[in-house]
């Protein structure tokens, strides 16, 4: 059963997506929207102009795919023009409205004038909009008037509404676009003053907080709800409270989205609307008994394990690395080529039998196990949010674990309380003498490098499925270019679950296809851990002397502490309250995975972002 589609059929608001949000040809865009479960689309005029399909063919294609053409976007710089120029533009309006009838469109979007020919005259704008609405009404169409954030004279939605109200035409209403409203910081109080019958269209987009011109911000950096920093929950709640009953439509301008797979992007967009509606009022998907809400604090218990995909030629080196870090091999899987390594609550699985292998001679993070109160509700939620479950083969007497595939291919295993997954491993007797000295206590966080086209999708995956909360994103300089870093955290029972997603800001050149993965392990005493690790012959990533000189000047660390850090190649960071984190990195010489040792003082929640350049520069010289 298509759970998400079944849910959407009972949701009072249809879901729509603008063709400009998707890459590919018009035919591919429409097919992707339909496959993702959207009910309708906004047709961006350039997509039609470039298509080999005649308007009648587009109309048939839409019908075959079960899509409604919610909005057509051809009208710009029509309102508040000198009379003679307006008469010429009205000829264009008539031609576009005739085209819309051939397409089967219901509504035209008319954006506020951004040209230098615009006239600052609300009465003139209302008169001309009324004339446009007359032409629409005669053809059975309506017009939605949208305030662009960079409009010459009309740039706020409440100003646009005053003009529509002055026009008083039944075929004329307003379109509210979250980007234009939230980017300008316009008060939302005026939404309640707009009659529900005049709220013709709602367009939704999120975006990161940037200090730049609204036009460039809008054209390149919009993203789906849940992937940026806008308060879309409050915005949507206000619009729905005002009585809006039309479609929830995604209008996204994003350079990365337009070069990505349109089918995958469409699924990500649909997931964002389901998540947003749930956050606003529980309309989807949590109202359905088969689709539970995100994990609550008591449901997520912490990290169960991190699994490495280690081809056979790497397992010896991986074993030496884990031994040197202070873990010991405690179990062998009864039916699979998988080893269990442990130190305190830190557990690493080494799997030499996975089919998809990293580059020759390298190993990589393949899966992360999370301890949860119950797995089945999360699996049902994943199905509703169109996140793929991973098919698994197991023997009858082995733990039945649910696994969900994250966008970058890493598998998230749900280890329910009582699943007994560790019982699948036969114990390995004996302890090596080093383990106790390392004082490792558990997994602190997992950092996963993302391909450029999957970063936004991954943020929404962890946020919508597991209920993790994104912190403010960071842009970090590296010798190979800028890296955007997004931490997501979840308060678990007794600890914090932390993921960090890293992506190159720009592709090409020296930029890596995806940044390195990190497995960060907590230590009760990083100084002792660093000494023990070095004594085992492992390479702690070297830190230049310039770093410690700067540290002394910047934070005033006492000479003894500074020397201790320097001897151990330990990096140091403090938050505004003076709480500290010390961390160091251990390299394997086998590619993509770094092991980080972390020692946090209580209350420190960061990741030492200020030390990232030092770490990445050291990596580049290895």
HELIX and SHEET records of a PDB file:
HELIX    1   1 UNK A    3  UNK A    8  1                                   6    
HELIX    2   2 UNK A   19  UNK A   21  5                                   3    
HELIX    3   3 UNK A   26  UNK A   35  1                                  10    
HELIX    4   4 UNK A   45  UNK A   49  1                                   5    
HELIX    5   5 UNK A   55  UNK A   65  1                                  11    
HELIX    6   6 UNK A   83  UNK A  103  1                                  21    
HELIX    7   7 UNK A  122  UNK A  137  1                                  16    
HELIX    8   8 UNK A  157  UNK A  167  1                                  11    
HELIX    9   9 UNK A  178  UNK A  184  1                                   7    
HELIX   10  10 UNK A  189  UNK A  193  5                                   5    
HELIX   11  11 UNK A  196  UNK A  198  5                                   3    
HELIX   12  12 UNK A  214  UNK A  221  1                                   8    
HELIX   13  13 UNK A  232  UNK A  241  1                                  10    
HELIX   14  14 UNK A  257  UNK A  259  5                                   3    
HELIX   15  15 UNK A  262  UNK A  281  1                                  20    
HELIX   16  16 UNK A  312  UNK A  314  5                                   3    
HELIX   17  17 UNK A  315  UNK A  325  1                                  11    
HELIX   18  18 UNK A  376  UNK A  384  1                                   9    
HELIX   19  19 UNK A  421  UNK A  424  5                                   4    
HELIX   20  20 UNK A  435  UNK A  438  1                                   4    
HELIX   21  21 UNK A  452  UNK A  454  5                                   3    
HELIX   22  22 UNK A  455  UNK A  466  1                                  12    
HELIX   23  23 UNK A  526  UNK A  535  1                                  10    
HELIX   24  24 UNK A  545  UNK A  555  1                                  11    
HELIX   25  25 UNK A  559  UNK A  568  1                                  10    
HELIX   26  26 UNK A  609  UNK A  611  5                                   3    
HELIX   27  27 UNK A  612  UNK A  620  1                                   9    
SHEET    1   A 9 UNK A  15  UNK A  18  0                                        
SHEET    2   A 9 UNK A  40  UNK A  44  1                                        
SHEET    3   A 9 UNK A  68  UNK A  75  1                                        
SHEET    4   A 9 UNK A 107  UNK A 111  1                                        
SHEET    5   A 9 UNK A 142  UNK A 146  1                                        
SHEET    6   A 9 UNK A 172  UNK A 177  1                                        
SHEET    7   A 9 UNK A 199  UNK A 204  1                                        
SHEET    8   A 9 UNK A 248  UNK A 250  1                                        
SHEET    9   A 9 UNK A  15  UNK A  18  1                                        
SHEET    1   B 2 UNK A 206  UNK A 207  0                                        
SHEET    2   B 2 UNK A 222  UNK A 223 -1                                        
SHEET    1   C 8 UNK A 402  UNK A 405  0                                        
SHEET    2   C 8 UNK A 411  UNK A 416 -1                                        
SHEET    3   C 8 UNK A 363  UNK A 372  1                                        
SHEET    4   C 8 UNK A 300  UNK A 310 -1                                        
SHEET    5   C 8 UNK A 346  UNK A 351  1                                        
SHEET    6   C 8 UNK A 338  UNK A 343 -1                                        
SHEET    7   C 8 UNK A 328  UNK A 333 -1                                        
SHEET    8   C 8 UNK A 425  UNK A 427 -1                                        
SHEET    1   D 8 UNK A 469  UNK A 470  0                                        
SHEET    2   D 8 UNK A 481  UNK A 491 -1                                        
SHEET    3   D 8 UNK A 496  UNK A 504 -1                                        
SHEET    4   D 8 UNK A 440  UNK A 450  1                                        
SHEET    5   D 8 UNK A 517  UNK A 523 -1                                        
SHEET    6   D 8 UNK A 593  UNK A 600  1                                        
SHEET    7   D 8 UNK A 580  UNK A 587 -1                                        
SHEET    8   D 8 UNK A 539  UNK A 540 -1                                        
SHEET    1   E 8 UNK A 469  UNK A 470  0                                        
SHEET    2   E 8 UNK A 481  UNK A 491 -1                                        
SHEET    3   E 8 UNK A 496  UNK A 504 -1                                        
SHEET    4   E 8 UNK A 440  UNK A 450  1                                        
SHEET    5   E 8 UNK A 517  UNK A 523 -1                                        
SHEET    6   E 8 UNK A 593  UNK A 600  1                                        
SHEET    7   E 8 UNK A 580  UNK A 587 -1                                        
SHEET    8   E 8 UNK A 571  UNK A 574 -1                                        
SHEET    1   F 3 UNK A 469  UNK A 470  0                                        
SHEET    2   F 3 UNK A 481  UNK A 491 -1                                        
SHEET    3   F 3 UNK A 474  UNK A 478 -1                                        
END                                                                             
